[in-house]
Amino acid sequence: MKESNKNNPFTTPEGYFENFTDRLMDQLSQESPELPKEEGFIVPEDYFDGVYKNVQHQLATKETKVVQLHPYRKFYFAAASIAAVAVLVFALNWNASEELTFESLAESEIENYFETNEYDLSAYELAEVIPLDGLDIDDMLTNRFEEENVIDYLDENIEDFEELNLEDYE
């Protein structure tokens, strides 16, 4: 037999396992097997009568100390919730002072809105809605368009740009 642990205090006699089955079969074949006459364990007198009282007495006197696994966990949750509320309040009030008005819109945004949203209104119908006291005759007569803007507009909206014969701007 191979020794697996040299520090093991338990040993078996030489040749114990070689003739073990023969000895076992001999004992089983006997009519009255050899059993010990005395019990191996002795229980003190009145042991079971006083066990309950002894256990209850020991449980009552011993008080265990409770150690919390995460004692600061609730403080972390409270700090995180306060930080989240503070960030939310600052985020909502960040741009609250600026109030949007019609004058704050750029002309290009208004034009883009009318170009993307089709209301099927003709130029005459739009002219009926626009008040005349807000218009100045100079607004219609002055040339606010630059030549580059006109060329870009024609390039985007005309299929054959070369037929316009614009030699200088090609």
C-alpha positions in Angstrom: 0.0 0.0 0.0 1.3 3.4 -1.0 1.8 6.0 1.8 -0.1 9.2 0.9 0.4 11.1 4.1 3.3 10.5 6.4 1.7 12.4 9.3 -1.4 10.1 9.5 -1.6 8.5 12.9 -3.9 5.7 11.8 -2.3 2.4 10.6 -3.6 -1.1 9.7 -1.8 -4.3 10.7 0.2 -6.1 8.1 -1.9 -8.4 5.8 -5.2 -7.1 7.2 -6.9 -6.6 3.8 -5.5 -9.8 2.3 -7.5 -12.2 4.4 -10.3 -9.8 5.4 -13.0 -11.4 3.2 -12.2 -14.9 4.5 -12.5 -13.8 8.2 -15.8 -11.9 7.4 -17.3 -14.9 5.7 -16.3 -17.1 8.7 -18.0 -14.8 11.2 -21.2 -14.5 9.1 -21.5 -18.3 8.7 -21.5 -18.9 12.4 -24.9 -19.4 14.0 -24.4 -16.8 16.7 -22.1 -14.0 15.7 -19.7 -12.5 18.3 -21.3 -9.3 19.4 -20.0 -7.2 22.3 -21.9 -7.8 25.5 -21.6 -4.3 26.8 -22.5 -1.0 25.1 -19.7 1.2 24.0 -21.2 4.5 25.2 -22.6 5.3 28.7 -25.1 8.1 29.3 -25.0 9.7 32.8 -28.1 9.3 35.0 -30.9 11.8 34.6 -29.1 13.3 31.5 -32.2 13.6 29.4 -34.3 15.0 32.2 -32.0 18.0 32.7 -30.9 18.6 29.1 -33.6 21.0 28.2 -33.0 23.1 31.3 -29.3 23.2 30.6 -29.7 24.3 27.0 -32.2 27.0 27.9 -29.9 28.3 30.6 -26.9 28.5 28.2 -29.0 30.2 25.5 -30.3 32.8 27.9 -26.9 33.7 29.3 -25.0 33.9 26.1 -25.6 37.1 24.2 -24.0 37.2 20.7 -22.6 40.3 19.3 -24.2 41.4 16.0 -21.9 42.8 13.4 -23.4 44.6 10.5 -21.8 43.6 7.1 -22.4 46.9 5.5 -22.8 49.6 8.2 -22.3 52.6 5.9 -24.5 51.3 3.0 -27.5 53.4 3.9 -25.4 56.5 4.1 -24.1 55.8 0.6 -27.6 55.4 -0.7 -28.7 58.7 1.0 -25.7 60.6 -0.5 -26.3 59.2 -3.9 -30.0 60.1 -3.9 -29.2 63.7 -2.7 -26.6 64.1 -5.5 -29.1 62.8 -8.1 -31.8 65.3 -6.9 -29.2 68.1 -7.0 -28.1 67.2 -10.6 -31.8 67.0 -11.7 -32.6 70.5 -10.2 -29.6 72.1 -11.8 -30.3 70.5 -15.2 -33.9 71.7 -15.2 -33.0 75.2 -14.2 -30.0 75.6 -16.5 -31.7 77.3 -19.3 -34.9 78.4 -17.5 -33.9 82.1 -17.6 -34.1 82.3 -21.4 -37.6 82.7 -22.7 -38.2 82.0 -26.3 -40.0 84.7 -28.3 -40.8 85.1 -31.9 -38.1 87.8 -32.3 -35.4 85.4 -31.1 -36.0 83.2 -34.1 -33.7 83.7 -37.0 -35.2 84.3 -40.4 -33.6 81.2 -41.8 -35.4 79.0 -39.1 -38.7 80.5 -40.1 -38.1 80.0 -43.8 -37.0 76.4 -43.1 -40.2 75.8 -41.1 -42.4 76.9 -44.0 -40.3 74.9 -46.5 -40.5 71.7 -44.6 -44.2 72.0 -43.5 -46.6 72.1 -46.4 -49.7 74.1 -45.7 -50.9 74.4 -49.3 -51.0 78.1 -49.0 -50.4 80.2 -52.1 -48.5 83.5 -52.1 -51.9 85.4 -52.3 -53.2 83.6 -49.2 -50.0 84.3 -47.3 -50.3 88.0 -48.3 -53.8 88.2 -46.9 -52.5 87.0 -43.5 -49.5 89.4 -43.2 -50.5 92.8 -41.8 -49.6 95.8 -43.9 -48.8 98.1 -41.1 -45.8 95.9 -40.2 -44.3 96.2 -43.7 -42.3 99.0 -44.9 -42.0 99.9 -48.6 -38.2 99.8 -48.3 -38.3 96.2 -47.3 -39.7 95.3 -50.7 -37.6 97.6 -52.8 -34.1 97.1 -51.3 -32.0 94.3 -52.8 -31.0 92.2 -49.8 -29.8 89.2 -51.9 -26.2 88.8 -52.7 -25.2 87.4 -56.1 -23.7 84.2 -54.5 -27.0 83.4 -52.8 -28.9 83.8 -56.1 -26.4 81.5 -57.9 -26.6 78.9 -55.2 -30.4 79.1 -55.3 -30.5 78.7 -59.1 -27.9 75.8 -58.9 -30.2 73.9 -56.5 -33.5 74.6 -58.2 -32.8 74.6 -61.9 -32.1 71.3 -63.7 -29.8 72.6 -66.4 -27.7 75.3 -64.9 -25.6 75.7 -68.0 -28.5 77.0 -70.1 -28.6 80.2 -68.1 -25.3 81.3 -69.8 -23.7 82.6 -66.7 -20.1 82.5 -67.8 -18.6 84.5 -65.0 -20.0 82.3 -62.1 -19.5 78.7 -63.4 
